[in-house]
Amino acid sequence: MLTQEFLRFMIAGGIAAGANFGSRFVFSMFLDYGFAVFVAYLVGMQVAFLLMRGHVFDAKSGPLASQVAKFVGVNVVAVLQTLVISLVLARWLLPSFGIVEHAEALAHLVGVLVPVVTSYFGHKFLTFR
């Protein structure tokens, strides 16, 4: 069963992803594509942090510097999870079951979904505790 807090987490993550994606188009007017993607990612992270701190976990009174450091740490773990899961599934596991068509897309989808759960618990019990 989904809790209200987890639902707010999902909505905040969706808004942050939209800010990341949308801001890249603005940054691309002034920056090279790769740097625009990087800066847009930082925008998304800032939006996610602010929404999660203020509206998901209600941690506005907590120590800002500590929360920022832990938030970045949890997100680094999430990126590594996405990468490892996506690569292992696409390169070894799915092909071993005969799944080769769309293996990369399926692997990436799973790789993106798994960190949603681990990030939620990381932020709930570490970042915004």
C-alpha positions, 0 to 999 in steps of 0.5 A: 500500500502506498503511503501519502508520504511516498506518493508525495515523494513520487510527485516531487521526483516527477516535478524535479525530473520535469525541471531537469528535462525542461531547463536543459532546453533553456540552457542549450540556448547558451551552452553546449549540449553536454554541459547543458545536460549537466547543469539541468541535472543540477537544477533537477537536484535542487528542485528535488531537494527543496520539495522533499525537504519542505513538502515530502519529509517536512524537514525544514528545521533540520541542519541544511548543510548536513541534509544537502550532503546526505541528499547528494550521497543518497543520489550518488548511490541511486545513480550507481544502482541505476548504472549497475542494474541497467548494465547487468540486466542488458548485457548478461541477465536478460540475454541469458533468458533469451531476451535480446529485443528491447533488452536495453530499454527494459534493463534501463526501466528496471534500473531507473525504478529500483532506486525510487524505492531505495532513495525514498528510504535513504532520504526518509531514514538518513537525509531528512531524519 
